[in-house]
């Protein structure tokens, strides 16, 4: 069973707590400070500091960690980096279903395919194949930054050695404007347009080149329930 996003975050968080605790302990000892001295300086108990040093304090917050580091001669730095695809929302599920409706018999669409086999957590939203060729599929319900999206997808193509990528974008006024704004980037990276992609899919074959298809999806009906 694939690891969930939350489980992956928990596993990495535990490793980071262990590494930070080791650094704090080593610096405290090198500075000749006792547990009690450091704990008193940051207004926590010695027992709590001991658990932090052993990586057994999942409640540790950034401010407390930064204060402890300052006392033992360290400077805490926290930064987030791209490292895996985010949790997908309901719009993506509806887009995936709408994309399936465009496929002629013979085309197979699989979901959540890893980019590489070397432990890279990134993955394509889907993989399309017709037994002779394949294309990666990426779904975007809202294009917040067209240039950033183009760069991210270019890296996925490079690292996964994917020759053909189909970008499926929710057909909204916002997304059309974002695509126009980043036009030159997308024109070179995705030479095929909506019509060419649809023609290939309806003919039961994988497109020969990368392209963009705009999809409209039905919103779920919210039924009124009297209170």
N, C-alpha and C positions, 0 to 999 in steps of 0.2 A: 504494500500500500504506500503511495507517495506521501512524503512528509508534508504536513500542513505548514502554511506560512507562519502561524503562531509557534509551532513546535520548533521550526528552524530558528526563529528569533530567540526562543528560550534557550536552545542549545548553544547558540553563539553568545548569548548574554552570560551564561554560566562560565564559559571559557574566559570571557573578558573579566569577570569578577575574580576568577582564580589568578589571572595574570596581574591584575591590579593589586590584589592582596599580596602577592609575592614581591612586587616592587616596593610597596609600602613597608613591608616587614624588613626587607633588605636595607632600605634607606634609613629606617628607624634604628636598626642595629648599628649601621655604619656611623650614624650621628651620635651614638652612645645614649639614646633615649629609651626609657622604659615604657611599657604599655601604659602604666598609670600616668606618666608625664604627658604623653601624647593624648591620651583619652581626656585628661583634665583640661588640656588646652583647647579642645574642641567640644567640651561639654557632653561627652558620652561616657559610658562605663568602660572599664578595662575589658570586661567580658565581651562587650559588643565590638570593641576594636579587635579583640582576638579573633572573633568570628569573621570580621571583615578581612583580616590578613589571611585567613584560611579559605577565603572565597565562599563563605557560608552565610552571607548576608544579602539575600535577594531584595531586601527592603532599602538597601543603600541608595541614597539620592545623590545627584551630581554635586549639590552644594556641600554636603557633608564630606564627600570624597575629595572635593577640591580643598577644603579646609585641612583635612588630614594630610594631604599631599604637601600643602604649604608648610605645615609644621615640621615635616620630616625632610624638607628640602627638595620637594618635587613640584612640578607644575602640571596640573591635569589639563589635558586637551581632549575635547570630545568633538567628533565630526562624523557625519553619516556619508556613506559612499553608495553608489549604485551597486547592487549585489543580488539580483534576483527580481523576478517579475512580481508586481503587486497583486493583491487579492482582487479578483475580477468581480464586477458588479452584475446586477441582473440584466443591464443593457447588453453586456457582452454575450450572455447566454442567449438572449433573443437574437442578436446579430448572427451568432453561430448557427442558430436554427434557420434564420432567413437565408444564410449562405447555402445551407444544405438544399434549400428549395430551388436554388439555381442550377444544381448539378444534374447532368444527364446520367443515365445508367452507365456504369463502368468507372465512374470517378469515385474515389474513396477519400473521405475527409476524417482525419483523426485529430483528437484534441490534445493539447498540452504535451508537445514533443520537445525533449531536451535539445539545446543547441549543439552540445558536444557530449562525449562520453567520458570526459576527464574530470568530472566532479563540478563543472560549472553549473550553478543553480539556475542560470537563465534558460528560458525555453521559448519556443514559438507557441503562439496560441493554437496553432493547428498545422497539419501537414496534408497537402492534397497530392494524390498520385493517380495515374491512369494505367499503372502496371509498366509503363515504359519511361515515364518521366515524373518528377515530383516538384512541388513548389511549397515553400514555407508560407504560412498565413499569419498575418498580424491584424488584430482587431483594435480599433480606436473609437471609443464612444464620444470622446471630446478631445480635439486637438488643441491643447493649451499653448504649445510652442512648436510651430512647424519645423523650425531649424533644429531644435533639440531632438525632435522625433526623427528627423532625417538622419542625424548623426547616430542616434541610438540604433536605428535599424541597419545602418551601414556597418556598424560594429558587429551586430548579430550575423549579418550576411558574411562578413569576413571571417569571423571566428568559427562559424558553422559551415563555412565553405558552401553557402547556398547560392546557386546561380540565379534562381527565380524566386521572387518574393511578391506575394499578393497582399497589398495593404487594403483592408476593408474598413471603410470609414462610415460612421453613421451620417446619413444625409440630413444635415441641419444647416441653417443659415450661418451659424457660427463656424462650423467646420469648413464650409465652402469658402468663407472669407479667409480662414487661417491657411487653407491650401493655396489660395491665390496669392497670399502674402509671401509664402515661401516657394512660389512658383518655380523659379529657376532650379532650385535644389531638387524638387520633386520631379521636374521634367526630365532631368538627366538620370536620376535614380530609378524612376518609374515611367519608362517611355510609353507604356500602353495605357490607354484611358478606359473609362467605364465600359464603353460599347465593345471594345476589343476583348476585354476580359469576359464579359457576359457571353459574347459569341463563342469563345473557346469553351467555356463551361457548359453551355447548352449543346455544344457539339460533342461533349464527352471527352475533352482532352485538356491537358494542362497547358496554359499559355506558354509560348516560347520565350517570352521576356517578362520582366517584372512590370507591375502596373497597379493602378488604384481603382477600386470599385466602390461606389457610393450605394449604401443600402438604407432603405426605409424599413422600420420595424414597427409592429403594432404594440402600442402600450397596453399593459395589463388593465383590464376593466376593474375599477374599484366599485364594488357593490355597496349600496347604502344599507347600513344596519341600524335600525331604530334602537335608541338607548332606553 
